[in-house]
Amino acid sequence: MAQEQKRKTRKEVLQEIDEAYKKKLAHAETLLANIKEQRPRIESLLSHYKREEPDLVYRFYHQSYKFFIMVDLTRQAVEFFVSIAPESATLNDWYRSIADEALSKGFDPDKTNPIWLAETLPVLQGYWHSKYFLEQMLVAADELDRAPEILPSGWAAVLYLYNLR
């Protein structure tokens, strides 16, 4: 029976590729519209990130429990990213892995300080990746009228965040 299965013609394969491309482009358009609509929220989150960053990086070197405010900021970004995702789009597996590791961290004075770098570097990474995507979303909101087919790097990265590239 397997030999009797119909092989797809070249035309059918090209049609499937075209349909998949059009679907991704439609999702990208929806994402861009969602970003534009949520621009004030993105701006607010990014402003909070930038305002807190100098103190939080200092707190990293000071080995302060206050450093872990970065975890909450990363959580806010992840929740926001999920909230603006087009239907059926999921966040990029690498980003989720980075963010999830950051979100799993917390301060325990007896356990955290002796292994400070191992406990805190994932938090920095999750924070900075989230900040990067917020920045690129603002750029897209300001510079793009529609989802382009030739992609600027920042927009391409945002599409990767949603597995649309």
Summary of the structure (lengths in Angstrom):
residues: 165
radius of gyration: 20.1
end to end distance: 36.3
largest distance: 69.1
contacts: 456
relative contact order: 0.15
helix: 76%
strand: 0%
